[in-house]
């Protein structure tokens, strides 16, 4: 468990094999308290061709962060593969957003500064869905894309293009933001920043939502169902348990790698 936690802190991602479908919650609870929301503690995502809801469709989903429209976005995410679509479609991929931010800083300092200082409104109206056990919600928050510390280092990343509200600032600022967003989204397709794989059944992908973006390739035309189970753990509790486990094992915890995420002021 200490090795798993260390890798998650260092890289933002771990892949755990041989996790039975019934063990999603148990694995999450080893890392921290599960976060409840209008989606419930555990959400089943059965994606197939022809669905009206994009996450449940066979369409590609571009790189994004989860729950960016909440005051406190999701922390540690568990995506547990129960059933995988045959034929190689529906691959998962993740983008190192901290490395992306540094690359953008060197590529275009003005675009980087824009994403650090100009706030966007993220919003989402979620209708109730009895079949999925999802309750209705109306969510909205205002935040910059990058959160930086007092030394100017990026410590958190919030981005989901489909949830950004229309911008109402001055036209010059709007043009500046669109330019910065285009550069950012181009970088998310940089293969040097991207890890792509097809998750196996009984594999659980665990990642830090404040420091990596996640996405999915299309599997349109394929037959079958791509079924994942999803739950979330608070970053603060995860970091606390990591420190406590380090104390028990007399192992050093790399405090410099525990980025404080999006809520740090």
Residue pairs with C-beta under 8 A, 6 or more apart in sequence:
1 30
1 245
2 242
2 245
2 246
2 249
2 251
4 14
4 16
4 206
5 31
5 238
5 241
5 242
5 245
6 242
6 254
7 13
7 14
8 14
8 76
8 206
8 207
8 208
8 238
9 208
9 239
9 242
9 254
9 257
9 258
10 254
10 257
12 94
12 96
12 98
12 207
12 208
12 211
12 212
13 94
13 195
13 205
13 206
13 207
13 208
13 212
14 205
14 206
14 207
15 197
15 199
15 203
15 204
15 205
15 206
16 27
16 203
16 204
16 205
16 206
17 200
17 202
17 203
18 202
19 27
19 80
19 202
19 203
19 204
20 202
21 80
21 82
21 202
21 229
24 42
24 78
24 80
24 204
24 229
24 231
25 34
25 41
25 42
25 231
27 78
27 80
27 204
28 34
28 78
28 231
28 232
28 233
31 76
31 78
31 206
31 233
31 238
31 241
32 76
32 233
32 234
32 237
32 238
32 240
32 241
33 233
33 234
33 237
34 41
34 42
34 231
34 232
34 233
35 41
35 74
35 75
35 231
35 232
35 233
35 234
37 67
37 137
37 232
38 126
38 134
38 135
38 136
38 137
39 134
39 230
40 133
40 134
41 231
42 229
42 230
42 231
43 132
43 134
43 229
43 230
43 231
44 82
44 132
44 227
44 228
44 229
44 230
45 55
45 56
45 227
45 228
45 229
45 230
46 56
46 225
46 226
46 227
47 55
47 56
47 57
47 58
47 85
47 90
47 219
47 225
47 226
47 227
47 228
48 56
48 57
48 58
48 224
48 225
48 226
49 57
49 58
49 219
49 220
49 221
49 222
49 223
50 57
50 58
51 57
51 58
54 61
54 162
55 61
58 89
58 90
58 218
58 219
58 220
58 221
58 222
58 226
59 218
59 220
60 215
60 216
60 217
60 218
61 215
61 216
62 161
62 185
62 188
62 215
63 93
63 95
63 159
63 185
63 188
63 213
63 214
63 215
64 159
64 160
64 161
64 162
64 213
64 214
64 215
65 73
65 74
65 97
65 157
65 158
65 159
65 160
65 209
65 210
65 213
66 73
66 74
66 77
66 160
66 209
66 214
66 232
67 73
67 74
67 209
68 122
68 141
68 143
68 158
68 159
68 160
68 163
69 122
69 123
69 124
69 139
69 140
69 141
69 160
69 163
70 139
70 141
71 141
72 262
72 263
73 158
73 209
73 210
73 262
74 209
74 232
75 208
75 209
75 210
75 232
75 233
75 234
75 235
75 236
75 238
75 261
76 206
76 207
76 208
76 209
76 232
76 233
76 234
76 235
76 238
77 206
77 207
77 208
77 209
77 214
77 230
77 231
77 232
78 204
78 205
78 206
78 229
78 230
78 231
78 232
78 233
79 92
79 199
79 204
79 205
79 206
79 207
79 214
79 228
79 229
79 230
80 203
80 204
80 205
80 228
80 229
80 230
80 231
81 199
81 200
81 201
81 202
81 203
81 204
81 205
81 227
81 228
82 201
82 202
82 227
82 228
82 229
83 201
83 224
83 225
83 226
83 227
84 90
84 198
84 199
84 200
84 201
84 226
85 219
85 222
85 224
85 225
85 226
86 222
86 223
86 224
87 219
87 222
88 198
89 217
89 218
89 219
89 220
89 221
89 222
90 198
90 216
90 217
90 218
90 219
90 222
90 226
91 196
91 197
91 198
91 216
91 217
92 196
92 197
92 198
92 199
92 205
92 214
92 215
92 216
93 194
93 195
93 196
93 197
93 214
93 215
93 216
93 217
94 194
94 195
94 207
94 212
94 213
94 214
94 215
95 188
95 193
95 194
95 212
95 213
95 214
95 215
96 193
96 194
96 195
96 211
96 212
97 154
97 157
97 159
97 211
97 212
97 213
98 154
98 157
98 211
98 259
99 193
100 157
100 184
100 187
100 188
100 190
100 193
100 213
101 112
101 115
101 146
101 154
101 157
102 154
103 187
103 190
103 193
104 111
104 112
104 115
104 183
104 184
104 187
105 112
107 183
107 187
108 180
108 183
110 176
110 180
111 179
111 180
111 183
111 184
112 146
112 180
114 176
114 177
114 179
114 180
115 144
115 145
115 146
115 180
115 181
115 184
116 144
116 145
116 146
116 148
116 154
117 144
118 144
118 169
118 173
118 176
118 177
119 142
119 143
119 144
120 142
120 143
120 144
120 145
120 164
120 165
120 167
120 177
121 140
121 141
121 142
121 164
121 165
121 167
122 140
122 141
122 142
122 143
122 158
122 160
122 163
122 164
122 165
123 139
123 140
123 141
123 163
123 165
124 137
124 138
124 139
124 140
124 163
125 137
125 138
125 139
126 134
126 136
126 137
126 138
126 139
127 136
128 134
128 135
128 136
140 165
143 158
143 262
144 158
145 157
145 158
145 159
145 184
146 154
146 156
146 157
147 154
147 155
147 156
147 157
147 158
147 261
147 262
147 264
148 154
148 155
149 155
149 260
149 264
155 210
155 259
155 260
155 261
155 264
156 210
156 211
156 259
156 260
156 261
156 262
156 263
156 264
157 210
157 211
157 213
157 262
158 210
158 262
159 184
159 213
161 181
161 185
167 173
167 174
167 177
169 177
187 193
188 194
188 213
188 215
196 217
199 205
199 228
207 214
208 235
209 232
210 235
210 259
210 261
210 262
211 259
211 261
219 226
235 261
239 258
242 253
242 258
243 253
245 251
246 252
246 253
